[in-house]
Amino acid sequence: MSFEKNSFKVVKKTRLQKSEFNVECNVPVEGEISKIFSACHTVEVENVEVLSGAINYTGNIDFCLLYESTGGEILTNNYSCPFSSKIESEQISVGDKVKVNAEVVDFSIDSANNSNVKINCLLAQSGVIISCKDVNTIDSSDDNICLKKEEIFISTYIGEASEVFNVESEVSIREPVKKVILCDTSVSVKNVECGNNFVSVSGEVIGRLLYLTENDRYETSYLNENFKEEVELEGASRDSIAEVEALVKRALVTCNVEQQDRGVEAKINIPICLKVCAFEEKPCSVIKDIYSCNEDIEVSTESFDMTRELNQDFFESKIDGTLNLSDEHPRIDKLLFVAGTNLTISNSYIQNGELFVEGVAKANVVYLNDEENALHSVTMEVPFVVSDKSSVTCENPQIMVSAVLYDVDVIAKKGRDLFFDGKLKIHARYDCDEVCAVISSANLSGELVERDCSIELIYAKSGMEAWDIAKQFKVREEILMIQNPELSFPLAEDANIVIYFQKTN
């Protein structure tokens, strides 16, 4: 047989259209509620089922609710609200790997009674199909068939893995404390490296404690813990590139307070979930051109799409904003603390070598009004556009951005003006689609016309390679080189080339 059939696999990502849906969460609380100040949230997608034309999945919205009881006590409640949803598309096939992302776009607290808070959440969902596609190629060991091969780099899918681990932090507070009210934490990825059968993820957990002193002052302490965790992933190597998603399992965060001689020691346990997905570029030898010395060949090519993983970027930036209280809000006589903070990324793009990230940061500010002798809260919304140099050289990359808001500070002036300062940690992942083509099949279509001469002359132009000339003569390259030893390729100038053929009776 003149030709052998081969194949190799490449990875292709297909992004599914974003859609929105509503989830109603009923959060149980203790005590009678007087006022709700804030609700922090994170979303985790857990179980995913891939069907023909649809993805069914479940997840949880983790809430941290901060509220005031009718007795004037400020309380918090962590709760995990389960939900389920579906993404439908004709592009989804059984056997595909999928990554589903869901995030809270907006929420409203519809009602609150003695034992329950009803929160209506608007979620945005999107997905990525990761397909491993076969690409057909051929090969031949026939001496009469000449092959010109080249090495191409193909993008392949290795696999995925996940791991939950705990980050422990201790915060010393050097004054007597009545109670810790709020422990707000988030996680940021700083570096991703692959090794033999593992993915190493470095990052930091950022958080703050809101507590009430014995002098009835609300104070804040901050925590910052670095971590480095290895997630086992069979098939990964030093040449692999991994995507990482990291989140705090907010509903499972615990804070234990131990009394000390001059204050307290707060021991915080923060469960972190890492989800990794690895890819690798590998060399693959394919036929670039082909001909036969004694037969005509009909050649077919096959084009294929694949997705290449690109470098990742990490950077930090500052954001700020202002808010002037409307008349419906009583004046600020004393700013007590900043409660829940939430962050939404609305857009990202690359322009003139810089990555731009757009979004909205939200912070709930709790303050005291002396006239009413009551606590109030107001939500500050701070639109932002931040940028930094990008490492991407692809013309139209797909951009996936995650961000963490930290070191938030709010100052009140003149009773009605609020000034916001905060910092962002940005993690950007990129990939790029590429279209390639290979010779996928070849058929011998008939013997060449027998030569009626023993010598042939060809006029070759400067720049021609030995392969091109040999293909035109229908002889092997080595014969061309042996019979024309004075030539070097590519040709520096036009030349007349002679080939001698052995006549057979």
Secondary structure, 3 states (H helix, E strand, C coil): CCCEEEEEEEEEEEEEEEEEEEEEEEEECCCCEEEEEEEEEEEEEEEEEEECCEEEEEEEEEEEEEEEECCCCEEEEEEEEEEEEEEECCCCCCCCEEEEEEEEEEEEEEEECCCEEEEEEEEEEEEEEEEEEEEEEEECCCCCEEEEEEEEEEEEEEEEEEEEEEEEEEEEECCCEEEEEEEEEEEEEEEEEEECCEEEEEEEEEEEEEEEECCCCEEEEEEEEEEEEEEECCCCCCCEEEEEEEEECHHHCEEEEEEECCEEEEEEEEEEEEEEEEEEEEEEEEEEEEEECCEEEEEEEEEEEEEEECCCEEEEEEEEEEEECCCCCCCCCEEEEEEEEEEEEEEEEEECCEEEEEEEEEEEEEEEECCCCEEEEEEEEEEEEEEEECCCCCCCCEEEEEEEEEEEEEEEECCCEEEEEEEEEEEEEEEEEEEEEEEEEEEEEEECCCCCCCEEEEEECCCCCHHHHHHHHCCCHHHHHHHCCCCCCCCCCCEEEEEECCCCC
